[in-house]
Amino acid sequence: MNGDEADFPFDDWARLASEDPDSFEAARRLMIDSLIESAPAPTQARLRGLQWQIDHLRTVAPTPLGACVKISNLMWQKLLGPDGLVAHLEHLGGGQEPPAKQAARAPVIPLRRPR
């Protein structure tokens, strides 16, 4: 794919998905992997992690529509969340560093050895 959405053969992909779901899934995976591999090397690990999250949401969702809603929520979180794109752009626009991720705090429960 050359990046131009107008060149994406949607009808061909839709037909493949309905006629041969296994081949569609294999082709989808190849296209995603190819796109990730075409990204700059430092970005690839983050993209693979994001794709893993998307694949996991698709797996655990009870229906395709449920998966779509969960993936949409993930997208909005990545855009508007505390460490999202909007926060980074606001900091860059103000000449500041992007916000640092805060470490999650949780109580530490000591484990005792069994006797």
VENSULPE-V138018 format. One record per residue. RES is the residue in one letter. PHI is phi in whole degrees, -180 to 180 (none if undefined). D_LAST is the distance of its C-alpha to the last C-alpha in Angstrom with 2 decimals. Layout:
RES:PHI:D_LAST
RES:PHI:D_LAST
This chain:
M:none:61.49
N:-98:63.54
G:95:62.16
D:-93:65.06
E:-61:63.83
A:-66:67.36
D:-88:66.92
F:-73:63.75
P:-80:64.79
F:-55:63.06
D:-61:65.01
D:-65:64.09
W:-66:60.38
A:-63:60.60
R:-64:62.40
L:-62:59.85
A:-63:56.98
S:-80:58.70
E:-90:59.95
D:-147:57.13
P:-57:53.86
D:-66:52.04
S:-66:54.77
F:-60:54.81
E:-63:51.08
A:-64:51.49
A:-67:54.51
R:-62:52.76
R:-62:49.83
L:-62:52.33
M:-66:54.26
I:-63:51.22
D:-61:49.97
S:-64:53.49
L:-65:53.77
I:-63:50.48
E:-66:51.54
S:-83:54.85
A:-77:53.15
P:-57:52.80
A:-51:49.89
P:-65:47.96
T:-90:48.13
Q:-61:47.04
A:-63:43.26
R:-64:43.61
L:-66:45.88
R:-64:43.53
G:-64:40.72
L:-65:43.10
Q:-65:44.22
W:-61:40.64
Q:-60:40.24
I:-63:43.52
D:-62:42.65
H:-65:39.31
L:-60:41.18
R:-65:43.69
T:-70:41.02
V:-88:39.14
A:-70:42.30
P:-71:43.54
T:-142:47.17
P:-58:49.20
L:-65:50.45
G:-61:46.93
A:-63:46.12
C:-61:49.32
V:-64:48.40
K:-65:44.92
I:-67:46.47
S:-63:49.17
N:-63:46.64
L:-62:44.88
M:-60:48.32
W:-64:49.13
Q:-63:45.82
K:-68:46.60
L:-87:50.07
L:-107:49.62
G:-66:45.95
P:-60:44.83
D:-114:44.70
G:-85:47.46
L:-60:50.80
V:-62:52.77
A:-62:50.70
H:-66:51.19
L:-66:54.90
E:-63:55.38
H:-69:53.87
L:-65:55.94
G:-64:59.05
G:-92:58.51
G:76:57.99
Q:-101:54.34
E:-72:51.26
P:-60:49.33
P:-64:46.52
A:-81:43.24
K:-70:40.23
Q:-89:37.95
A:-69:34.27
A:-68:32.43
R:-110:30.35
A:-148:27.22
P:-68:24.44
V:-94:21.44
I:-103:18.18
P:-68:15.30
L:-99:12.30
R:-102:8.85
R:-71:6.34
P:-67:3.77
R:-88:0.00
